[in-house]
Amino acid sequence: MRIYTSPIQAVREVERDLWEMGINVHPATMQDKFVRDDPDYLTKEVRHYGFQIQQWVHREPEERQVLEMVYKNSLQAESAQLYIGAEFVDRTSGQARNPGNAWQYRKQVWNEFMHDGKFSYTYSERMAPQLLRVVDELRARPDTRQAIIDIHSNICPVEAEQVTGSADLSNMGGKARIPCSLYYQVMIRERRVDLVYAMRSCDFLVHFPVDLMLAMRLQTWFAKLLDLNVGLFTYFTGSLHAYHKEIKDRGIF
């Protein structure tokens, strides 16, 4: 696993890995859309990918620099940073907000996924019941390995000896949107708050810098609540990719 000392360094190297080591993959679906016959959805992909950032401190100017590195457009970076700020408030509010407030700053990304004024899910909805329980667990048992915030819907008990599969698994094959994030794991080690962020899939040129900055803000949020310093940030994804529709003017394909 590669180890970096700042998100700027990490993003620069992640982009290089994607362009130099990525393979061409054309998925049949993208969220709830069928794209097999659409050449814009050919992807460049690296798989089973991860890295770690050590001893970093969250700074909004550095966050902005990361966004501008990926988007190559100051206005797009500005709207993304406004989105991050509003989305983080939604996610940590303790309220299950849908659609929330953040999407308005990136309408070009989110309008197509809104139906009847709502999204099929929001991170706010998934995280609201979990955040304070995780904080309480970390305060009660600082050495715990069980402080997990699930985003991908898990298995839910129905009766004493009967379970049902998750709603997200039922939506595979383009039936409905499924979260790209799987979970955040918070650990306290050496009096620092570590965070592990696991994703099944991430679109580098649209979502990666936003997802990364939101996760790092979450780590800082936990550290402040627990009155500790930030420790290791570790990232994993099954698929890191970029779509032809976003990169065809960059000379990658």
PASE-745613 format. One line per field, with one value per residue (C-alpha): residue in one letter; y negated, x, z negated. Coordinates in pm, 1 decimal, decimal comma, padded with zeros to 6 digits. Each point is the difference from the previous one (the first is absolute). Example, Ala and Ser with C-alpha at 12.3 -4.5 7.8 and 13.67 -1.06 7.14 Angstrom:
% residues 2
resn <- A;S
Y <- 00450,0;-00344,0
X <- 01230,0;00137,0
Z <- -00780,0;00066,0
% end
This chain:
% residues 253
resn <- M;R;I;Y;T;S;P;I;Q;A;V;R;E;V;E;R;D;L;W;E;M;G;I;N;V;H;P;A;T;M;Q;D;K;F;V;R;D;D;P;D;Y;L;T;K;E;V;R;H;Y;G;F;Q;I;Q;Q;W;V;H;R;E;P;E;E;R;Q;V;L;E;M;V;Y;K;N;S;L;Q;A;E;S;A;Q;L;Y;I;G;A;E;F;V;D;R;T;S;G;Q;A;R;N;P;G;N;A;W;Q;Y;R;K;Q;V;W;N;E;F;M;H;D;G;K;F;S;Y;T;Y;S;E;R;M;A;P;Q;L;L;R;V;V;D;E;L;R;A;R;P;D;T;R;Q;A;I;I;D;I;H;S;N;I;C;P;V;E;A;E;Q;V;T;G;S;A;D;L;S;N;M;G;G;K;A;R;I;P;C;S;L;Y;Y;Q;V;M;I;R;E;R;R;V;D;L;V;Y;A;M;R;S;C;D;F;L;V;H;F;P;V;D;L;M;L;A;M;R;L;Q;T;W;F;A;K;L;L;D;L;N;V;G;L;F;T;Y;F;T;G;S;L;H;A;Y;H;K;E;I;K;D;R;G;I;F
Y <- 00000,0;-00343,8;-00246,1;-00376,9;-00301,0;-00215,5;00039,1;-00208,5;00246,8;00292,8;-00132,0;-00082,0;00357,0;00159,8;-00181,8;00115,8;00360,9;-00013,3;-00129,1;00219,3;00328,6;-00017,8;00249,0;-00059,6;00128,0;-00070,4;00065,1;00094,7;-00235,6;-00320,1;-00033,6;00022,3;-00059,6;00258,2;-00108,6;00309,6;-00152,5;-00352,1;-00063,7;-00290,5;00258,1;00187,8;-00025,6;-00002,1;00203,3;00107,2;00261,7;00107,4;-00333,4;-00166,4;-00249,6;-00163,5;-00359,9;-00054,1;-00287,0;-00244,6;-00298,3;-00111,1;-00340,6;-00147,4;-00162,4;00341,5;00149,9;-00259,6;00082,4;00368,5;-00087,3;-00224,1;00269,8;00244,3;-00227,1;-00237,9;-00267,4;-00258,0;-00046,3;00375,1;00024,3;-00282,7;00165,7;00331,0;-00162,0;-00163,9;00342,3;00161,6;-00256,7;00038,6;00378,4;00034,9;-00200,8;00227,1;00316,0;-00100,2;-00172,9;00311,7;-00046,0;00225,1;-00267,9;00075,6;-00169,7;-00220,0;-00324,3;00090,0;00127,6;-00353,1;-00088,8;00283,5;00015,9;00116,9;00315,4;00070,7;-00119,0;00317,1;00216,1;-00191,1;00139,7;-00169,3;-00241,9;00266,7;00233,4;00375,9;-00044,6;-00258,4;00040,0;-00214,1;00263,5;00283,8;-00173,3;-00179,5;00302,0;00109,8;-00294,7;-00068,3;00372,5;00033,2;-00300,4;00153,5;00333,1;-00166,6;-00189,4;00311,7;00237,1;-00196,4;00319,0;00123,5;00139,0;-00018,8;-00372,7;00040,8;-00238,6;00210,4;-00170,5;00305,4;00140,1;00304,4;00310,3;-00079,1;00253,6;00056,8;00264,0;00187,5;00257,2;-00162,2;-00270,2;-00181,2;-00122,2;-00369,2;-00243,6;-00099,2;00354,3;00010,8;-00304,2;00152,6;00009,3;-00359,1;00025,2;-00294,4;-00191,5;00178,5;-00187,3;00000,2;-00026,6;00315,7;-00120,9;-00228,3;00166,4;-00222,2;00121,6;-00163,8;00100,4;-00179,1;-00272,9;-00081,8;00054,4;00222,1;00039,1;00275,8;-00086,6;00289,6;-00035,3;00249,6;-00248,9;-00360,2;-00232,5;-00186,1;-00301,7;-00065,0;00132,1;00107,9;-00335,6;-00077,0;00344,0;-00025,5;-00344,0;00094,6;00306,7;-00203,9;-00261,7;00283,9;00121,3;-00353,7;-00022,8;00315,3;-00120,4;-00328,5;00171,5;00239,8;-00272,5;00188,5;-00061,9;00138,1;00316,8;00223,4;-00033,1;00318,6;00037,9;00310,2;00043,6;00298,9;-00214,8;-00344,5;-00115,7;-00289,1;-00015,2;-00084,4;-00274,4;-00192,4;00072,2;00014,7;-00355,5;00077,3;00231,2;00301,6;00246,5
X <- 00000,0;00127,2;00037,7;-00032,0;00032,7;-00277,5;-00318,5;00159,3;00286,3;-00242,9;-00234,6;00288,2;00130,4;-00345,8;-00067,5;00331,1;-00071,3;-00341,4;00132,1;00312,4;-00136,6;-00372,8;-00165,6;-00302,4;-00330,1;-00348,2;-00265,3;-00356,9;-00146,2;00094,9;-00216,3;-00358,2;00095,5;00064,5;00313,1;00133,9;-00050,1;00110,2;00367,7;00011,4;-00008,7;00313,8;00223,5;00365,9;00022,8;00245,5;-00135,1;00061,9;00164,7;00104,6;00230,6;00066,3;00052,5;00194,0;00008,6;-00200,9;-00209,5;-00319,8;00034,2;-00262,3;00257,6;00162,2;-00344,0;-00061,1;00335,5;-00094,1;-00326,5;00172,8;00260,4;-00271,5;-00257,7;00244,2;-00267,4;-00021,1;-00377,6;-00059,2;00236,7;-00183,5;-00341,3;00147,0;00139,4;-00335,4;-00159,3;00245,9;-00076,3;-00377,0;00013,4;00215,7;-00253,7;-00277,2;00194,4;00090,5;-00328,6;-00146,2;-00306,1;-00096,1;-00010,0;-00122,4;00072,1;00197,6;00163,7;00330,1;-00123,2;-00094,2;00369,8;00058,4;-00327,1;00178,8;00099,7;-00309,6;-00309,0;-00024,3;-00018,3;-00281,3;-00352,2;-00310,2;00216,9;00208,8;00293,1;-00028,9;00223,4;00231,9;00310,4;-00175,9;-00275,2;00249,0;00228,6;-00247,1;-00087,8;00362,5;00228,6;-00067,4;-00013,0;00347,2;00123,6;-00143,4;00167,9;00336,5;-00029,4;-00099,0;00248,3;00281,1;00171,4;-00308,7;00016,8;-00377,8;-00050,7;-00139,2;-00231,7;-00172,4;-00106,5;-00074,8;-00317,8;00078,6;-00202,2;-00296,7;-00171,7;-00370,1;-00084,1;00197,1;00150,6;-00064,4;00189,5;-00056,5;00260,6;00079,7;-00199,9;00314,8;00064,6;-00356,0;00076,3;00289,0;-00014,4;-00111,4;-00327,6;00088,8;00300,2;00234,9;00249,4;00358,2;00125,6;-00004,8;00103,7;00212,3;00191,3;00119,6;00279,7;00190,3;00364,4;00289,5;-00245,0;-00080,1;-00315,7;00058,4;-00256,9;-00034,6;-00220,4;-00111,4;-00183,7;-00122,1;00039,6;00106,3;-00006,3;00331,6;-00090,8;-00343,7;-00015,7;00342,0;00132,5;-00338,2;-00027,2;00358,9;-00043,7;-00330,7;00162,8;00294,0;-00237,1;-00182,5;00324,7;00070,6;-00355,3;00049,2;00339,8;-00148,4;-00292,1;00237,8;00256,3;00275,0;00232,4;-00050,6;00195,4;00016,4;-00242,1;-00028,1;-00194,3;-00108,4;-00217,2;-00088,9;-00013,8;00147,0;-00093,7;-00069,3;-00257,2;00082,4;-00263,3;00207,1;00349,8;-00037,3;00133,1;00304,9;00168,2;-00003,5;-00189,2
Z <- 00000,0;00088,5;-00287,7;00038,4;-00226,3;00149,3;00206,0;00277,8;00032,2;-00012,4;00268,7;00234,8;-00021,9;00016,2;00327,8;00143,3;-00101,4;00165,7;00331,2;00006,9;-00137,3;00076,4;00232,6;00224,1;-00141,3;00136,1;-00267,4;00084,1;-00259,4;-00181,7;-00310,5;00133,0;00366,1;00273,2;00187,3;00178,0;00345,7;-00088,9;00088,3;-00249,0;-00281,8;00097,1;-00307,5;-00085,0;-00321,5;-00268,0;-00236,4;-00360,9;-00063,5;-00323,6;-00167,2;-00337,3;-00111,0;-00323,6;-00249,4;00206,1;-00116,3;00175,5;00165,6;00231,9;00234,7;00047,7;00056,6;00272,0;00159,3;00017,7;00173,4;00252,1;00071,1;00106,5;00159,7;00174,9;-00033,1;-00279,1;00026,5;-00014,2;-00296,3;-00176,4;00043,9;-00117,3;-00314,9;-00073,4;00051,8;-00241,8;-00269,2;00031,1;00037,3;-00309,6;-00200,9;00130,3;-00082,9;-00355,1;-00090,6;-00161,9;00221,7;00291,5;00269,7;00351,3;00234,4;-00238,9;00103,6;00165,9;00336,9;00107,2;00028,4;00250,2;00188,2;00315,3;-00190,5;-00207,9;00190,9;00207,5;-00314,8;-00169,4;00035,5;-00139,2;-00197,3;-00176,0;00051,7;-00040,4;-00306,7;-00151,9;-00213,7;-00258,3;-00026,8;-00030,5;-00250,0;-00229,3;-00219,6;-00030,4;-00071,3;-00368,0;-00080,6;00148,8;-00201,4;-00318,5;00075,2;00057,3;-00327,6;-00192,4;00166,7;00170,6;00116,9;00188,9;00353,8;00035,7;00062,6;00350,9;00185,0;00265,8;00321,2;00211,0;-00159,2;-00211,2;-00084,5;-00221,7;-00229,6;00065,6;-00257,5;-00262,0;00238,6;00335,3;00186,5;00326,4;00248,3;00011,4;00208,0;00186,8;00119,0;00131,9;00217,2;00194,1;00378,8;00046,5;-00193,4;-00223,9;-00131,8;-00238,3;-00220,3;00123,2;-00358,7;-00211,7;-00344,2;-00214,0;-00284,9;-00284,5;-00226,8;-00285,8;-00012,2;-00171,3;-00105,2;00360,4;00204,0;00303,2;00275,0;00259,2;00298,4;00219,8;00331,5;00254,9;00285,5;00060,1;00302,0;-00015,2;00214,3;-00153,6;-00354,9;-00130,8;-00130,5;-00158,3;-00162,5;-00123,1;-00154,8;-00164,0;-00156,9;-00126,4;-00143,9;-00176,9;-00153,8;-00124,1;-00137,6;-00205,9;-00123,1;-00123,3;-00174,7;-00170,0;-00078,6;00181,5;00293,1;00349,2;00078,0;00308,7;00290,9;00206,2;00325,6;00191,8;00307,5;00214,3;00313,3;00058,9;00346,9;00235,0;00278,5;00359,2;-00003,9;-00256,2;00131,9;00379,7;00027,6;-00215,1;00248,5;-00232,2;00222,9
% end
